Amino acid sequence: MIFGGTAPATDGIVLSQTELQSVGTKTPASTGTGTWAQGSATGTTAAQKVAKALGGTTPTVTAGVGKATLILEFVNKTKV
């Protein structure tokens, strides 16, 4: 699963199947890409909506399977 801006694959963060199957709080292994990258010079904008996309070779969705709640915590850092 990829979460990010308007194009999550190039501007987001990847959560692996293993990470999504684990219950609890954790820091994802992915460091993000684009404005979601840890080293981004600009960061995301306040108006940027969070989108999602399926990754993998042939991702499919089956109704009623794999439901989860994902809570994202953002830390705002002033860049100087």
Secondary structure, DSSP 8 states (H G I E B T S, - for coil): -EEESSSTTTSEEE--HHHHHS-S----S----GGGSTT-SS---TT---EEE--SSS----TTSS--------------
